[in-house]
Amino acid sequence: MQRGLDSETKKQLEEEEKKIISEEHWYLDLPELKEKESFIIEEQSFLLCEDLLYGRMSFRGFNPEVEKLMLHMNAKHKAEEVEDETVELDVSDEEMARRYETLVGTIGKKFARKRDHANYEEDENGDIQPIKAKKMFLKPQD
Amino acid sequence: MAEAASVAAECLAGCRARGARSVLGQVVLPGEELLLPEQEDAEGPGGAGERPLSLNAGARSRVRVICGPGLRRCGDRLLVTKCGRLRHKEPGGGGGGVYWVDSQQKRYVPVKGDHVIGIVTAKSGDIFKVDVGGSEPASLSYLSFEGATKRNRPNVQVGDLIYGQFVVANKDMEPEMVCIDSCGRANGMGVIGQDGLLFKVTLGLIRKLLAPDCEIIQEVGKLYPLEIVFGMNGRIWVKAKTIQQTLILANILEACEHMTSDQRKQIFSRLAES
C-alpha cells in the first residue's frame, strides 16, 4: 500500500493550488499606459530659485562670531557660483617631485646601518637610490 | 458626449495656455497653463494642424526644467497654483532653468532645507517639540546639536528660540529639524541667545530682505550695532544694545514692506540725525 501521493499527483495538486491562489489576486483591468518620462521636476523650495543670503547677520561688531560666519557662508555661496580658481602654488609640482626624490634617500640614510651606507653612494648622477636588497646569511658550501 | 466635452476642454485649454517666456514678470492666476519654450516652437508655426516634419522626430533633446513654488507639473505643461508674478532663472550649467511664482503669504508651510526660527514648546523624552508656525510642531532631537552626546545634553529649555533647518518636511509626515549641517557643524544654528525681540512678518518680505542686493539691510546696518536673525517662516529676531534701539529696528523692518524707497530714505535720514 502506498502512503502518500505520487510525485505526479503531488505536482498536479500544487499547480492547482497555485492557479487558485493567483486567480484570487486582484488586478487592474486597464490597458497598459505608456509612462512618459517627464522633463519637469517639481521643487517646493525657494533656495533653488533665488540666491538668498545667510539668515544670521550682525553689524558693527555686535556679535563677532556671527560676523565671521557671515563672511564664511556668503563667500562659500559665491564661490560655488564662480567655479573654483586654482590656488596659486608657492612651490611648483616639479620642484616638489625633485625634493621628494632626494628626501626619501636622505631620510632612509639616517636609519640605515653602517654596512648599508655603501648602497647609498653608488649612483654617479648624485641621486641617492634606496637600498636594493638586504644581505642575508649565505650558508657556506662544504 | 464625453468625446465632445474633452475636445471642448482641450480647445479651451489651448486658447488659454500661454508660453512661459512671454509671461515672465507678469501676474499669473491659479489655473493657468503655461507652455515651455520648446513646446511653443513646436506648436507655433504648425498651429493649424500641420506639423513641420523634423529630421529627429524621435530623439528630442529636452532639457530638465525645474518648476518651483507656485507651479505644478501638468502633463507637459506648467500649471499655476498661486497668484503672483512669474519669474525665471537661467541655469548655471545644464538643465533648463527654474520657473517659479513670486507670491505673498503669511502662513508658512515647512519645506526641506529651509532655515527657520522655532520656539521650544515641550520637552518629551529625547525630543523637543518646536513651534515653527506650520500646521504641526516640528520635532528636534537632542542629539542634533553640535557636540551633543548622550551624556552631554544641550542646554535647551522650554521657551527658548532655536535657529535650525528642516531635514524632513512633507505633507505626509511630521516635520523634523536639526541644528547641525551634514558635516556635523553648527554653522550658526542652535539656540539663539538672550534678550532681543521676535516678531512676525510676511514670507515675501523675508525673501526680499535676504536678497543679495537688498538696500534696506545695508542701510539698517549703518545705524548702530545690532544683530538680526531671519527665519524663512516669517519670523525675525533682532537685538541691539538698548531696548529703544531694538524697538526702532523692529518697527522699521515691519514697515519697510509697504514703504517706497523715498519714504524709507527719509526715515533713515531722520534716524541718523537723532
Interface residues (C-beta under 8 A of the other chain):
Chain A: S38 F39 I40 I41 E42 E43 Q44 S45 F46 L47 L48 C49 E50 D51 L52 L53 Y54 G55 R56 M57 S58 F59 R60 G61 F62 N63 V66 L69 M73 E81
Chain B: L36 R62 V63 R64 V65 I66 C67 G68 P69 L71 R72 R73 D76 L78 R87 K89 G92 G96 V98 W100 V109 V111 K112 G113 D114 H115 Y163 N187 G188 R207 L210 A211 P212 I217 V220 G221 K222 Y224 P225 L226 E227 I228 V229 F230 G231 M232 K239 A240 K241
